[in-house]
Amino acid sequence: MSAQERPAPTADPAVPTARPAPPQRMPRGGPGPMGGMGMPGEKSMDFRGSGARFLRELRPERVPLVAVIVLGVASVVLAVTGPKLLGNATNVIFNGIIGQQLPAGLTLDQAIAGLRAQGQDQLADMLSGTDAVPGVGVDFTQLRNILVVVALIYVGSFLFGWLQGRITAGVVQRTVYRLRQRVEAKLTRLPLSYVDSQPRGELLSRVTNDIDNVAQSLQQTLSQLITSVLTVIGVLAMMFWISPLLAVVALVTVPASVVVAGTIAKRSRPQFIDQWAWTGKLNAHIEEMFTGHALVTVFGRQREAAATFEERNEALYQASFKAQYISGIIQPALGFLANLNYLIVAVVGGLRVASGAMSLGDVQAFIQYSRQFTQPITQIASMANLLQSGIASAERVFELLDAPEQTPDPQVPTALDRPVRGRVTFEHVAFRYEADKPLIDDLSIVAEPGSTIAIVGPTGAGKTTLVNLLMRFYEVDDGRITLDGVDTRDLTRDELRAQMGMVLQDTWLFGGTLAENIAYGVDSATHEQIVAAAQATHVDRFVRTLPAGYDTVVDDEGGNVSAGEKQLLTIARAFLADPAILILDEATSSVDTRTEVLVQQAMNALRAGRTSFVIAHRLSTIRDADTILVMEHGSIVEHGSHEELLAADGAYARLYASQFAAAVTVED
């Protein structure tokens, strides 16, 4: 609306108004990132679907994964060869001891025949399963050669396994690195409505705790899982080679192991889902209470906050205890079955040695293989809790990655003319946060270049919503908003927001120097430009009183500067950015009267020559605005200059009187 063509201070067809609607500013859950502590219901985990999707995350690592498998095969082949060679070493020793006790000069067949003639058939059967040479002791040369080969084999297996672990670590870290990048990129594409509807601690838990848990689970299971599966295959092949009968006996306990592991894992799965859900809830509460610690203390809500913490901490403890306890049963249960398998193999193997069907070394090797066979199965089963936990966290991350994104920027954006004039129009704009709750309907505004548009009204009238729509934090449902005649939806968000500077009621400083905070939006700013912006906005005055000046370090919350000084710093930041359009949202509501004067002077300097939108409750700060818009329920009910609106004696006059009229004493 042009300052040169001010209409009468009443509702006017040139500025269409909306039908009254209930005030509704933010979606359910409350405004801001901490709005609404209610957690969305957790879906039951799709283990197969989420697991398959997580495996797809490893596609870029196909070549290293092939190397991991090849190295795993080499390591396992060497590892499973060792027991067989050690069994041969045992045979060398056993044959030497037996041969030394037999009369020299006889053949083995003659010695066996002599034992049978003496009625010692069982001893003869056992001797028939050996390669003993009567009268010849242990062949230490052969024994040494076997042990040297076994040592070299185990060293080679270790080296291959070490290299496999090193490559696996790279695969895991690169995969998680890419996942973090995708999450970070996703956060930049999420609409403000999603961030507003999520407790901040819950969102942070997905980005940090859940991704870290995915990395830990993948690191501990990927290499070990490959090795364990290959070991099972290799050991099983060696077992059938040595003795098919004993191999079948050893496999008797496998179905029982699978049933036990599956049953326990199925019961632990919901507990891991609860564990990470309560982790997010607890983090959300801690973050909220820590951020609002001062208010919690002032209003005496420490006990309530502590009670909520205890409740969620207890729930997390119970869920974590059940998850770890139930999943922890897997290993001892499978250990019991493994010991049972060991007992069966030892008894049947001993009988086979006694009957001469097997050598002692082969039985020894088979017992080692039976241990090697059950151990990886136990490891795979014990990894079930890690996999359950990791997939539960991965699913929470995938839910974030699958969240609806904001409308994409146009592929061929329209270019703004340079320099940007700053003419802003709202043309028949309609918007609502919830489909069944209208907020803004058929709203039209025109802000001429260089003019100051002040927006006033009660809480919930839709003032801040206008700013959100202008910045495209939310998209209009109908109508359009233009900048210099170009629909803002035809511009990229970066291009649009590059023309705007914003000073909010809630100031934000990051951990760094004052100079870095002022230059936050202008990476190429020189020290002279920073000082010039500070001088223009009355920041230089208090900065020079600090020992380190512009090199003074402020913490994340700006705790070593006052609220007014923080507000001045944010104004200096906007001044340095030199935007074409300036948005001031309650920029003086949290400062004292003396500081307000400085802030007001700084804002006047900042507004000079720029199209400005000023949202204010303190009407004293917008008296000199070119046009004042009075909003109620998303509609403009009045517009005009300060004097015109007072003369109209309408909604603005009532607001003004509520702030500045003399107190009236009511006497009964």
C-alpha positions as CSV (number, residue, x, y, z in Angstrom):
1,M,0.0,0.0,0.0
2,S,1.5,3.2,-1.1
3,A,2.1,5.9,1.5
4,Q,1.2,8.5,-1.2
5,E,-2.3,7.0,-1.6
6,R,-3.5,6.4,1.8
7,P,-7.2,5.3,1.9
8,A,-9.5,6.2,4.6
9,P,-8.8,4.4,7.9
10,T,-11.7,2.0,7.5
11,A,-12.3,-1.3,5.8
12,D,-12.0,-0.7,2.1
13,P,-12.5,-2.7,-1.1
14,A,-8.9,-1.9,-2.1
15,V,-7.8,-3.9,0.9
16,P,-10.2,-6.9,0.9
17,T,-10.7,-8.5,4.3
18,A,-11.4,-12.0,5.3
19,R,-14.5,-13.5,7.0
20,P,-13.9,-13.8,10.7
21,A,-12.3,-17.0,11.7
22,P,-11.2,-18.4,15.0
23,P,-7.6,-17.4,15.8
24,Q,-5.3,-20.3,15.0
25,R,-1.6,-19.7,14.6
26,M,0.2,-23.0,14.7
27,P,-0.7,-26.6,14.0
28,R,-1.7,-28.9,16.8
29,G,1.2,-29.4,19.2
30,G,1.9,-25.7,19.8
31,P,4.1,-23.2,18.1
32,G,7.8,-23.6,17.8
33,P,10.0,-26.6,17.9
34,M,9.1,-27.3,21.5
35,G,5.3,-27.1,20.8
36,G,3.5,-30.2,22.0
37,M,5.3,-32.9,24.0
38,G,2.9,-35.5,22.6
39,M,4.9,-38.2,20.7
40,P,3.6,-39.7,17.5
41,G,2.6,-43.3,17.9
42,E,5.4,-45.6,17.1
43,K,4.7,-48.0,14.2
44,S,5.6,-51.6,14.7
45,M,9.0,-52.2,13.1
46,D,9.1,-53.7,9.7
47,F,12.3,-55.7,10.2
48,R,12.6,-57.2,6.8
49,G,11.6,-54.0,4.9
50,S,13.9,-51.8,6.9
51,G,16.7,-54.3,6.8
52,A,16.4,-54.6,3.1
53,R,16.4,-50.8,2.7
54,F,19.4,-50.5,5.0
55,L,21.3,-53.1,2.8
56,R,20.6,-50.8,-0.1
57,E,22.5,-48.1,1.7
58,L,25.6,-50.3,1.2
59,R,25.3,-50.3,-2.6
60,P,28.0,-47.6,-3.1
61,E,30.4,-49.9,-1.2
62,R,30.0,-52.9,-3.5
63,V,33.7,-53.2,-4.5
64,P,35.0,-53.0,-0.9
65,L,32.3,-55.4,0.2
66,V,33.4,-57.9,-2.4
67,A,37.0,-57.5,-1.1
68,V,35.6,-58.1,2.5
69,I,34.0,-61.3,1.3
70,V,37.1,-62.5,-0.6
71,L,39.3,-61.8,2.4
72,G,36.7,-63.4,4.7
73,V,36.7,-66.5,2.5
74,A,40.5,-66.6,2.6
75,S,40.6,-66.2,6.3
76,V,38.0,-68.8,7.0
77,V,39.5,-71.3,4.6
78,L,42.8,-71.1,6.5
79,A,41.1,-71.1,9.8
80,V,39.1,-74.3,9.1
81,T,42.2,-76.0,7.7
82,G,44.0,-75.7,11.0
83,P,42.0,-78.2,13.0
84,K,42.4,-80.9,10.4
85,L,46.2,-80.4,10.3
86,L,46.3,-80.4,14.1
87,G,44.4,-83.7,14.0
88,N,47.2,-85.0,11.8
89,A,49.7,-83.9,14.4
90,T,47.7,-85.7,17.0
91,N,47.8,-88.8,14.8
92,V,51.6,-88.6,14.5
93,I,51.9,-88.5,18.3
94,F,49.3,-91.2,18.9
95,N,50.8,-93.5,16.2
96,G,54.3,-93.0,17.6
97,I,53.2,-93.9,21.1
98,I,51.3,-97.0,19.9
99,G,54.0,-98.1,17.5
100,Q,56.7,-97.8,20.3
101,Q,54.7,-100.3,22.4
102,L,54.4,-102.8,19.6
103,P,57.2,-105.4,18.9
104,A,59.6,-104.3,16.2
105,G,59.9,-106.2,13.0
106,L,56.2,-106.9,12.6
107,T,53.8,-105.2,10.2
108,L,50.7,-103.5,11.4
109,D,48.5,-106.2,10.0
110,Q,50.6,-108.9,11.9
111,A,50.2,-107.0,15.1
112,I,46.5,-106.7,14.7
113,A,46.2,-110.4,13.9
114,G,48.2,-111.2,17.0
115,L,45.8,-109.2,19.2
116,R,42.8,-110.9,17.7
117,A,44.4,-114.3,18.3
118,Q,44.8,-113.2,22.0
119,G,41.1,-112.3,22.1
120,Q,41.7,-108.6,22.3
121,D,39.3,-107.7,19.4
122,Q,38.5,-104.2,20.7
123,L,42.1,-103.2,21.0
124,A,42.7,-104.7,17.5
125,D,39.8,-102.7,16.1
126,M,41.2,-99.5,17.5
127,L,44.7,-100.3,16.2
128,S,43.3,-100.9,12.7
129,G,42.2,-97.2,12.6
130,T,45.8,-96.0,13.0
131,D,48.9,-95.8,10.8
132,A,51.3,-97.0,13.6
133,V,54.6,-98.7,12.7
134,P,55.5,-101.3,15.2
135,G,58.7,-100.5,17.0
136,V,58.8,-96.9,15.6
137,G,58.2,-93.9,18.0
138,V,57.0,-90.4,17.3
139,D,58.3,-88.8,14.1
140,F,59.2,-85.4,15.5
141,T,60.4,-84.1,12.1
142,Q,57.0,-84.7,10.6
143,L,55.4,-83.3,13.8
144,R,57.5,-80.1,13.5
145,N,56.6,-79.6,9.8
146,I,52.9,-79.9,10.6
147,L,53.1,-77.4,13.5
148,V,55.0,-74.9,11.4
149,V,52.5,-75.1,8.6
150,V,49.6,-74.7,11.1
151,A,51.3,-71.7,12.6
152,L,51.7,-70.1,9.2
153,I,48.1,-70.9,8.4
154,Y,46.9,-69.2,11.5
155,V,49.1,-66.2,11.0
156,G,47.7,-65.9,7.4
157,S,44.2,-66.2,8.7
158,F,44.8,-63.4,11.2
159,L,46.3,-61.1,8.6
160,F,43.4,-61.7,6.2
161,G,41.0,-61.1,9.1
162,W,42.8,-57.9,10.1
163,L,42.6,-56.5,6.6
164,Q,39.0,-57.5,6.3
165,G,38.2,-55.6,9.6
166,R,40.1,-52.5,8.3
167,I,38.1,-52.4,5.1
168,T,34.9,-53.1,6.9
169,A,35.6,-50.1,9.2
170,G,36.0,-47.9,6.1
171,V,32.7,-49.3,4.6
172,V,30.8,-48.6,7.8
173,Q,32.1,-45.1,8.3
174,R,31.6,-44.0,4.7
175,T,28.1,-45.4,4.8
176,V,27.2,-43.6,8.0
177,Y,28.9,-40.5,6.6
178,R,26.6,-40.5,3.6
179,L,23.6,-41.2,5.8
180,R,24.5,-38.2,7.9
181,Q,24.9,-36.1,4.8
182,R,21.4,-37.2,3.6
183,V,19.9,-36.4,6.9
184,E,21.5,-33.0,7.0
185,A,20.3,-32.3,3.4
186,K,16.8,-33.6,4.4
187,L,16.6,-31.2,7.3
188,T,17.2,-28.2,4.9
189,R,14.3,-29.5,2.7
190,L,11.8,-30.1,5.5
191,P,9.0,-27.5,5.8
192,L,8.8,-25.4,8.9
193,S,5.5,-27.2,9.7
194,Y,7.4,-30.5,10.3
195,V,10.0,-28.9,12.6
196,D,7.2,-27.1,14.5
197,S,5.4,-30.4,15.0
198,Q,8.4,-32.3,16.4
199,P,9.9,-31.9,19.9
200,R,13.4,-30.7,19.4
201,G,15.0,-33.4,21.5
202,E,13.2,-36.1,19.6
203,L,14.4,-34.7,16.3
204,L,18.0,-34.4,17.7
205,S,17.8,-38.0,19.0
206,R,17.1,-39.3,15.5
207,V,19.9,-37.2,14.0
208,T,22.5,-38.1,16.6
209,N,21.7,-41.1,18.9
210,D,20.0,-43.2,16.3
211,I,22.6,-42.7,13.6
212,D,25.4,-43.4,16.1
213,N,23.6,-46.6,17.1
214,V,23.3,-47.6,13.4
215,A,27.0,-47.1,13.0
216,Q,27.8,-49.1,16.1
217,S,25.5,-52.0,15.1
218,L,26.8,-52.1,11.6
219,Q,30.5,-52.0,12.8
220,Q,30.0,-54.8,15.2
221,T,27.9,-57.1,12.9
222,L,29.0,-56.6,9.3
223,S,32.4,-58.2,9.3
224,Q,31.5,-60.7,12.0
225,L,28.3,-61.7,10.3
226,I,30.1,-62.4,7.0
227,T,32.9,-64.3,8.8
228,S,30.4,-66.3,10.8
229,V,28.3,-67.3,7.8
230,L,31.5,-68.3,5.9
231,T,32.8,-70.2,8.9
232,V,29.5,-72.2,9.2
233,I,29.8,-73.2,5.5
234,G,33.5,-74.1,5.7
235,V,33.3,-76.0,8.9
236,L,30.2,-77.9,7.7
237,A,32.1,-78.9,4.6
238,M,35.1,-80.2,6.6
239,M,32.8,-82.1,9.0
240,F,31.1,-84.0,6.2
241,W,34.5,-84.7,4.7
242,I,35.8,-86.2,7.9
243,S,32.7,-88.1,9.0
244,P,29.2,-87.7,7.4
245,L,27.7,-89.7,10.4
246,L,29.2,-87.3,13.0
247,A,28.2,-84.3,10.8
248,V,24.6,-85.4,10.8
249,V,24.8,-86.0,14.6
250,A,26.2,-82.5,15.0
251,L,23.4,-80.9,12.9
252,V,20.7,-82.4,15.2
253,T,20.9,-79.3,17.5
254,V,20.8,-76.7,14.6
255,P,17.0,-76.6,14.2
256,A,16.6,-76.3,17.9
257,S,19.1,-73.4,17.9
258,V,17.3,-71.6,15.1
259,V,13.9,-72.0,16.9
260,V,15.3,-70.8,20.2
261,A,17.1,-67.8,18.6
262,G,14.1,-66.8,16.5
263,T,11.6,-67.0,19.4
264,I,13.8,-64.9,21.7
265,A,14.6,-62.4,18.9
266,K,10.9,-62.0,18.2
267,R,10.1,-61.2,21.8
268,S,13.0,-58.7,22.1
269,R,12.1,-56.7,18.9
270,P,9.3,-54.6,20.4
271,Q,11.5,-53.9,23.4
272,F,14.1,-52.3,21.2
273,I,11.5,-50.2,19.5
274,D,10.4,-49.0,22.9
275,Q,13.9,-48.4,24.0
276,W,14.7,-46.0,21.2
277,A,11.3,-44.3,21.3
278,W,11.7,-43.6,25.1
279,T,15.3,-42.4,24.4
280,G,13.9,-39.8,22.1
281,K,11.2,-38.8,24.6
282,L,13.7,-38.5,27.4
283,N,16.0,-36.4,25.3
284,A,13.1,-34.1,24.3
285,H,12.2,-33.5,27.9
286,I,15.8,-32.9,29.0
287,E,16.4,-30.5,26.2
288,E,13.2,-28.6,26.9
289,M,13.8,-28.4,30.7
290,F,17.4,-27.3,30.2
291,T,16.5,-24.6,27.7
292,G,13.7,-23.3,30.0
293,H,15.6,-23.9,33.2
294,A,15.2,-20.3,34.4
295,L,11.4,-20.4,33.9
296,V,11.1,-23.9,35.4
297,T,12.9,-22.5,38.5
298,V,10.9,-19.3,38.7
299,F,7.6,-21.1,38.6
300,G,8.7,-23.7,41.0
301,R,8.2,-26.6,38.6
302,Q,11.4,-28.5,39.5
303,R,9.5,-31.3,41.2
304,E,7.1,-31.7,38.2
305,A,10.0,-31.6,35.8
306,A,11.9,-34.1,37.9
307,A,8.8,-36.3,38.2
308,T,8.4,-36.3,34.4
309,F,12.1,-37.1,34.0
310,E,11.8,-40.0,36.5
311,E,8.8,-41.3,34.7
312,R,10.5,-41.3,31.3
313,N,13.8,-42.5,32.7
314,E,12.0,-45.4,34.4
315,A,10.2,-46.3,31.2
316,L,13.5,-46.2,29.3
317,Y,15.2,-48.3,32.0
318,Q,12.4,-50.9,31.8
319,A,12.4,-51.0,28.0
320,S,16.2,-51.2,27.9
321,F,16.4,-53.8,30.6
322,K,13.8,-56.0,28.9
323,A,15.4,-55.6,25.5
324,Q,18.9,-56.5,26.8
325,Y,17.7,-59.2,29.1
326,I,15.5,-61.0,26.6
327,S,18.1,-60.7,23.8
328,G,20.8,-61.7,26.2
329,I,19.2,-65.1,26.8
330,I,20.1,-66.1,23.3
331,Q,23.8,-66.7,23.9
332,P,23.5,-68.9,27.1
333,A,20.6,-70.8,25.6
334,L,22.6,-71.6,22.5
335,G,25.7,-72.2,24.6
336,F,23.7,-75.0,26.4
337,L,22.7,-76.5,23.1
338,A,26.3,-76.3,21.9
339,N,27.5,-78.1,25.0
340,L,24.9,-80.7,24.5
341,N,26.1,-81.1,20.9
342,Y,29.7,-81.4,22.2
343,L,28.7,-84.2,24.5
344,I,27.0,-86.2,21.8
345,V,29.9,-85.7,19.3
346,A,32.4,-86.8,22.0
347,V,30.5,-89.9,22.9
348,V,29.8,-91.0,19.3
349,G,33.4,-90.1,18.2
350,G,34.9,-92.1,21.1
351,L,32.9,-95.1,20.0
352,R,34.0,-94.6,16.4
353,V,37.7,-94.5,17.5
354,A,37.2,-97.6,19.7
355,S,35.8,-99.4,16.7
356,G,38.6,-98.3,14.4
357,A,36.3,-96.4,12.1
358,M,38.0,-93.1,12.8
359,S,41.4,-92.0,13.9
360,L,41.9,-90.1,17.2
361,G,43.2,-87.1,15.3
362,D,40.0,-87.0,13.2
363,V,37.8,-87.1,16.2
364,Q,39.9,-84.3,17.8
365,A,39.6,-82.2,14.6
366,F,35.8,-83.0,14.5
367,I,35.3,-81.9,18.1
368,Q,37.1,-78.6,17.2
369,Y,35.0,-78.2,14.1
370,S,31.8,-78.8,16.2
371,R,32.9,-76.0,18.5
372,Q,33.7,-73.8,15.5
373,F,30.4,-74.7,14.0
374,T,28.3,-73.8,17.0
375,Q,30.3,-70.8,17.9
376,P,29.4,-68.7,14.8
377,I,25.8,-69.8,15.1
378,T,25.9,-68.5,18.6
379,Q,27.5,-65.3,17.4
380,I,24.9,-64.8,14.7
381,A,22.2,-65.3,17.3
382,S,23.8,-63.0,19.8
383,M,24.1,-60.4,17.0
384,A,20.3,-60.5,16.8
385,N,20.0,-57.9,19.6
386,L,22.5,-55.6,17.8
387,L,20.6,-56.0,14.6
388,Q,17.3,-55.5,16.2
389,S,18.6,-52.3,17.9
390,G,20.3,-51.1,14.8
391,I,17.3,-51.7,12.5
392,A,15.0,-50.0,15.0
393,S,17.2,-46.9,14.9
394,A,17.6,-47.1,11.1
395,E,13.8,-47.2,10.8
396,R,13.5,-44.0,12.9
397,V,16.1,-42.3,10.6
398,F,14.2,-43.6,7.5
399,E,11.0,-42.1,8.9
400,L,12.8,-38.7,9.0
401,L,14.2,-39.2,5.5
402,D,10.7,-40.1,4.2
403,A,9.0,-37.1,5.8
404,P,7.1,-34.9,3.3
405,E,9.4,-32.2,1.9
406,Q,8.6,-28.6,1.1
407,T,7.6,-27.7,-2.4
408,P,10.7,-27.9,-4.6
409,D,12.1,-24.8,-6.2
410,P,11.3,-24.2,-9.9
411,Q,13.7,-25.9,-12.3
412,V,13.9,-22.7,-14.3
413,P,13.5,-19.9,-11.8
414,T,12.6,-16.4,-12.7
415,A,15.4,-13.8,-12.3
416,L,14.8,-10.6,-10.4
417,D,15.7,-7.3,-12.0
418,R,18.7,-5.7,-10.4
419,P,18.7,-3.7,-8.2
420,V,15.7,-5.2,-6.4
421,R,13.2,-2.4,-5.7
422,G,11.3,-4.2,-2.9
423,R,7.7,-3.9,-4.0
424,V,5.7,-6.6,-2.2
425,T,2.1,-7.5,-2.9
426,F,-0.2,-10.0,-1.3
427,E,-2.9,-10.8,-3.8
428,H,-6.1,-12.5,-2.5
429,V,-4.0,-14.8,-0.2
430,A,-5.6,-17.6,1.6
431,F,-3.9,-19.9,4.2
432,R,-4.7,-22.2,7.0
433,Y,-2.5,-24.4,9.2
434,E,-5.2,-27.0,9.5
435,A,-7.7,-27.8,6.7
436,D,-10.7,-27.4,8.8
437,K,-9.6,-24.2,10.6
438,P,-9.5,-21.1,8.4
439,L,-7.0,-18.5,9.4
440,I,-6.3,-16.1,6.4
441,D,-8.9,-15.8,3.6
442,D,-8.7,-13.4,0.6
443,L,-6.0,-11.1,2.0
444,S,-4.5,-8.3,-0.2
445,I,-1.6,-6.0,0.8
446,V,0.6,-3.7,-1.3
447,A,3.9,-2.5,0.1
448,E,5.6,0.1,-2.1
449,P,9.4,0.2,-2.3
450,G,11.0,2.0,0.7
451,S,7.7,2.1,2.7
452,T,7.2,0.8,6.2
453,I,4.2,-1.4,6.8
454,A,3.4,-2.0,10.5
455,I,1.2,-4.9,11.4
456,V,-0.6,-4.9,14.8
457,G,-3.3,-6.9,16.4
458,P,-4.0,-9.3,19.2
459,T,-2.2,-12.6,19.6
460,G,-3.3,-15.2,17.1
461,A,-4.5,-12.6,14.6
462,G,-2.1,-13.9,11.9
463,K,0.7,-11.3,12.0
464,T,3.6,-13.7,12.2
465,T,1.9,-15.9,9.7
466,L,2.2,-13.1,7.1
467,V,6.0,-13.2,7.6
468,N,6.1,-17.0,7.4
469,L,4.2,-16.8,4.0
470,L,6.4,-14.0,2.7
471,M,9.6,-15.9,3.6
472,R,8.0,-19.1,2.2
473,F,8.4,-20.9,5.4
474,Y,4.8,-22.0,4.6
475,E,3.1,-22.0,1.2
476,V,-0.1,-20.1,0.5
477,D,-3.2,-22.2,-0.1
478,D,-4.6,-19.7,-2.6
479,G,-3.6,-16.4,-4.2
480,R,0.0,-15.3,-4.6
481,I,2.7,-13.1,-3.1
482,T,4.9,-11.1,-5.5
483,L,8.3,-9.4,-5.2
484,D,8.8,-6.7,-7.8
485,G,5.9,-8.3,-9.8
486,V,7.5,-11.8,-9.7
487,D,5.6,-14.6,-7.9
488,T,7.8,-15.7,-5.0
489,R,7.0,-19.3,-6.0
490,D,8.8,-18.7,-9.3
491,L,12.0,-17.8,-7.4
492,T,14.3,-20.1,-5.5
493,R,14.0,-19.9,-1.8
494,D,17.7,-18.9,-1.6
495,E,17.1,-16.1,-4.1
496,L,14.0,-14.9,-2.3
497,R,15.5,-15.0,1.2
498,A,18.7,-13.3,0.1
499,Q,16.7,-10.2,-0.4
500,M,15.3,-10.2,3.1
501,G,16.7,-9.5,6.5
502,M,14.9,-10.5,9.7
503,V,15.1,-9.5,13.3
504,L,13.0,-11.6,15.6
505,Q,11.8,-11.3,19.2
506,D,13.8,-14.4,20.1
507,T,17.4,-13.4,19.5
508,W,19.9,-16.1,18.5
509,L,23.7,-16.0,18.9
510,F,26.1,-18.8,18.3
511,G,29.3,-19.7,20.1
512,G,31.9,-17.3,18.6
513,T,33.2,-13.8,18.6
514,L,30.9,-10.7,18.4
515,A,32.4,-9.9,15.0
516,E,31.6,-13.4,13.7
517,N,28.0,-13.1,15.0
518,I,27.5,-9.8,13.3
519,A,29.0,-11.1,10.0
520,Y,26.9,-14.3,10.2
521,G,25.1,-13.6,6.9
522,V,27.9,-12.1,5.0
523,D,31.0,-14.4,4.8
524,S,33.1,-11.8,2.9
525,A,32.5,-8.9,5.3
526,T,35.6,-7.0,6.3
527,H,36.4,-5.8,9.8
528,E,35.7,-2.2,8.6
529,Q,32.3,-3.2,7.3
530,I,31.5,-5.0,10.6
531,V,32.5,-1.9,12.6
532,A,30.5,0.4,10.3
533,A,27.3,-1.7,10.8
534,A,27.9,-1.8,14.5
535,Q,28.3,2.0,14.6
536,A,25.1,2.5,12.6
537,T,23.1,0.3,15.0
538,H,24.6,1.5,18.3
539,V,26.4,-1.8,18.9
540,D,29.9,-0.2,18.7
541,R,29.1,1.8,21.9
542,F,28.9,-1.3,24.2
543,V,31.4,-3.5,22.3
544,R,34.2,-1.0,23.0
545,T,33.6,-1.3,26.7
546,L,34.4,-5.0,26.6
547,P,38.1,-6.0,27.2
548,A,38.4,-8.0,24.0
549,G,36.1,-5.7,21.9
550,Y,34.9,-7.3,18.8
551,D,36.9,-10.4,19.6
552,T,34.8,-11.0,22.7
553,V,33.5,-14.6,22.7
554,V,29.9,-15.2,23.5
555,D,28.5,-18.6,24.3
556,D,25.7,-20.4,22.5
557,E,23.0,-18.6,24.5
558,G,24.8,-15.2,24.6
559,G,24.9,-15.4,28.4
560,N,27.6,-12.8,28.8
561,V,25.7,-10.0,27.0
562,S,22.3,-8.5,28.0
563,A,19.0,-9.1,26.2
564,G,19.1,-5.6,24.8
565,E,22.7,-6.0,23.6
566,K,21.8,-9.3,21.9
567,Q,18.9,-7.6,20.2
568,L,21.3,-4.8,19.0
569,L,23.7,-7.5,17.7
570,T,20.9,-9.1,15.6
571,I,20.0,-5.7,14.2
572,A,23.6,-5.1,13.3
573,R,23.7,-8.5,11.6
574,A,20.7,-7.6,9.4
575,F,22.2,-4.1,8.7
576,L,25.4,-5.6,7.4
577,A,23.4,-8.0,5.1
578,D,21.9,-4.9,3.5
579,P,18.6,-6.5,2.5
580,A,16.0,-5.0,0.1
581,I,13.2,-6.1,2.5
582,L,13.4,-5.9,6.2
583,I,11.2,-7.9,8.6
584,L,11.1,-6.9,12.3
585,D,9.0,-9.3,14.4
586,E,8.5,-7.9,18.0
587,A,12.1,-6.8,18.0
588,T,11.8,-4.7,21.1
589,S,9.3,-6.7,23.2
590,S,12.0,-8.1,25.5
591,V,14.1,-5.0,26.3
592,D,13.8,-2.3,28.8
593,T,12.6,1.3,27.9
594,R,16.1,2.8,27.8
595,T,17.4,0.0,25.6
596,E,14.3,0.3,23.5
597,V,15.2,3.8,22.5
598,L,18.6,2.6,21.2
599,V,17.0,-0.4,19.5
600,Q,14.4,1.9,17.9
601,Q,17.1,4.2,16.7
602,A,19.0,1.3,15.3
603,M,15.9,0.0,13.5
604,N,15.2,3.4,12.1
605,A,18.7,3.4,10.6
606,L,18.2,-0.1,9.3
607,R,14.8,0.7,7.7
608,A,16.0,3.7,5.8
609,G,15.5,3.1,2.1
610,R,14.1,-0.4,2.6
611,T,10.7,-1.9,2.3
612,S,10.0,-2.9,5.9
613,F,7.4,-5.1,7.6
614,V,7.2,-4.3,11.4
615,I,5.2,-6.6,13.7
616,A,4.8,-4.9,17.1
617,H,2.7,-5.0,20.2
618,R,4.3,-1.7,21.5
619,L,2.5,0.8,19.4
620,S,5.0,3.5,20.3
621,T,7.5,1.9,18.0
622,I,5.4,2.1,14.9
623,R,3.9,5.6,15.1
624,D,6.0,6.8,12.1
625,A,5.1,3.8,9.9
626,D,3.8,4.8,6.4
627,T,0.9,2.4,6.8
628,I,-0.4,0.5,9.8
629,L,-2.5,-2.7,9.2
630,V,-4.7,-3.8,12.1
631,M,-5.4,-7.6,11.9
632,E,-8.0,-9.7,13.6
633,H,-8.6,-13.3,12.9
634,G,-6.5,-13.2,9.8
635,S,-8.3,-10.2,8.3
636,I,-7.3,-6.6,7.9
637,V,-10.0,-4.7,9.8
638,E,-8.3,-1.3,9.6
639,H,-5.5,0.4,7.7
640,G,-4.0,3.9,7.6
641,S,-1.5,6.1,9.3
642,H,-1.2,6.5,13.1
643,E,-3.2,9.7,13.2
644,E,-5.8,8.4,10.8
645,L,-6.4,5.3,12.8
646,L,-6.7,7.1,16.1
647,A,-9.2,9.5,14.5
648,A,-11.2,6.5,13.3
649,D,-11.7,5.4,16.9
650,G,-11.7,1.7,16.0
651,A,-9.8,-1.3,16.8
652,Y,-6.4,0.5,16.6
653,A,-7.6,3.2,18.9
654,R,-8.7,0.6,21.4
655,L,-5.3,-1.1,21.3
656,Y,-3.6,2.3,21.7
657,A,-5.8,3.3,24.6
658,S,-5.1,0.0,26.4
659,Q,-1.4,0.9,26.4
660,F,-1.4,4.6,26.8
661,A,-4.7,5.8,28.3
662,A,-4.6,7.0,31.8
663,A,-5.6,4.5,34.4
664,V,-9.2,4.7,35.5
665,T,-10.0,4.1,39.2
666,V,-13.3,2.3,39.6
667,E,-15.1,3.1,42.8
668,D,-18.0,1.2,44.1
